[in-house]
Amino acid sequence: MEKALRRLKKKIDREGIIRDVRQKRYFEKPCEIKRRKRKIAAFNNMLRQRYENR
């Protein structure tokens, strides 16, 4: 039983179901969605540049 539960948790985590449910819990304006995505993209670009500069 514990093994099956562990497999289910791992599968849900990989697919991002819990993260999506938490984000959709409250309404988010389209401009806020764009702002959040821009912020994530900028952070990823910063990490990518740090990695390339090594």
Distance bins in CASP14 RR format, pairs under 12 A and 6 or more apart:
PFRMAT RR
TARGET T0000
AUTHOR 0000-0000-0000
RMODE 2
METHOD distances of the structure
MODEL  1
1 7 0 0 0 0 0 1 0 0 0 0 0
1 8 0 0 0 0 0 1 0 0 0 0 0
2 8 0 0 0 0 0 1 0 0 0 0 0
2 9 0 0 0 0 0 1 0 0 0 0 0
3 9 0 0 0 0 0 1 0 0 0 0 0
3 10 0 0 0 0 0 1 0 0 0 0 0
4 10 0 0 0 0 0 1 0 0 0 0 0
4 11 0 0 0 0 0 1 0 0 0 0 0
5 11 0 0 0 0 0 1 0 0 0 0 0
5 12 0 0 0 0 0 1 0 0 0 0 0
6 12 0 0 0 0 0 1 0 0 0 0 0
6 13 0 0 0 0 0 1 0 0 0 0 0
7 13 0 0 0 0 0 1 0 0 0 0 0
7 14 0 0 0 0 0 1 0 0 0 0 0
8 14 0 0 0 0 0 1 0 0 0 0 0
8 15 0 0 0 0 0 1 0 0 0 0 0
8 17 0 0 0 0 0 1 0 0 0 0 0
8 18 0 0 0 0 0 1 0 0 0 0 0
9 15 0 0 0 0 0 1 0 0 0 0 0
9 16 0 0 0 0 0 1 0 0 0 0 0
9 17 0 0 0 0 0 1 0 0 0 0 0
9 18 0 0 0 0 1 0 0 0 0 0 0
10 16 0 0 0 0 0 1 0 0 0 0 0
10 17 0 0 0 0 0 1 0 0 0 0 0
10 18 0 0 0 0 0 1 0 0 0 0 0
11 17 0 0 0 0 1 0 0 0 0 0 0
11 18 0 0 0 0 0 1 0 0 0 0 0
12 18 1 0 0 1 0 0 0 0 0 0 0
12 19 0 0 0 0 1 0 0 0 0 0 0
12 20 0 0 0 0 0 1 0 0 0 0 0
12 21 0 0 0 0 1 0 0 0 0 0 0
13 19 0 0 0 0 1 0 0 0 0 0 0
13 20 0 0 0 0 0 1 0 0 0 0 0
15 21 0 0 0 0 0 1 0 0 0 0 0
16 22 0 0 0 0 1 0 0 0 0 0 0
16 23 0 0 0 0 1 0 0 0 0 0 0
16 24 0 0 0 0 0 1 0 0 0 0 0
17 23 0 0 0 0 0 1 0 0 0 0 0
17 24 0 0 0 0 0 1 0 0 0 0 0
18 24 0 0 0 0 0 1 0 0 0 0 0
18 25 0 0 0 0 0 1 0 0 0 0 0
19 25 0 0 0 0 0 1 0 0 0 0 0
22 28 0 0 0 0 0 1 0 0 0 0 0
23 32 0 0 0 0 0 1 0 0 0 0 0
23 33 0 0 0 0 1 0 0 0 0 0 0
23 36 0 0 0 0 1 0 0 0 0 0 0
23 37 0 0 0 0 0 1 0 0 0 0 0
24 33 0 0 0 0 0 1 0 0 0 0 0
26 32 0 0 0 0 0 1 0 0 0 0 0
27 33 0 0 0 0 0 1 0 0 0 0 0
28 34 0 0 0 0 0 1 0 0 0 0 0
28 35 0 0 0 0 1 0 0 0 0 0 0
28 36 1 0 0 1 0 0 0 0 0 0 0
28 37 0 0 0 0 0 1 0 0 0 0 0
29 35 0 0 0 0 1 0 0 0 0 0 0
29 36 0 0 0 0 0 1 0 0 0 0 0
30 36 0 0 0 0 0 1 0 0 0 0 0
30 37 0 0 0 0 0 1 0 0 0 0 0
31 37 0 0 0 0 0 1 0 0 0 0 0
31 38 0 0 0 0 0 1 0 0 0 0 0
32 38 0 0 0 0 0 1 0 0 0 0 0
32 39 0 0 0 0 0 1 0 0 0 0 0
33 39 0 0 0 0 0 1 0 0 0 0 0
33 40 0 0 0 0 0 1 0 0 0 0 0
34 40 0 0 0 0 0 1 0 0 0 0 0
34 41 0 0 0 0 0 1 0 0 0 0 0
35 41 0 0 0 0 0 1 0 0 0 0 0
35 42 0 0 0 0 0 1 0 0 0 0 0
36 42 0 0 0 0 0 1 0 0 0 0 0
36 43 0 0 0 0 0 1 0 0 0 0 0
37 43 0 0 0 0 0 1 0 0 0 0 0
37 44 0 0 0 0 0 1 0 0 0 0 0
38 44 0 0 0 0 0 1 0 0 0 0 0
38 45 0 0 0 0 0 1 0 0 0 0 0
39 45 0 0 0 0 0 1 0 0 0 0 0
39 46 0 0 0 0 0 1 0 0 0 0 0
40 46 0 0 0 0 0 1 0 0 0 0 0
40 47 0 0 0 0 0 1 0 0 0 0 0
41 47 0 0 0 0 0 1 0 0 0 0 0
41 48 0 0 0 0 0 1 0 0 0 0 0
42 48 0 0 0 0 0 1 0 0 0 0 0
42 49 0 0 0 0 0 1 0 0 0 0 0
43 49 0 0 0 0 0 1 0 0 0 0 0
43 50 0 0 0 0 0 1 0 0 0 0 0
44 50 0 0 0 0 0 1 0 0 0 0 0
44 51 0 0 0 0 0 1 0 0 0 0 0
45 51 0 0 0 0 0 1 0 0 0 0 0
45 52 0 0 0 0 0 1 0 0 0 0 0
46 52 0 0 0 0 0 1 0 0 0 0 0
46 53 0 0 0 0 0 1 0 0 0 0 0
47 53 0 0 0 0 0 1 0 0 0 0 0
47 54 0 0 0 0 0 1 0 0 0 0 0
48 54 0 0 0 0 0 1 0 0 0 0 0
END
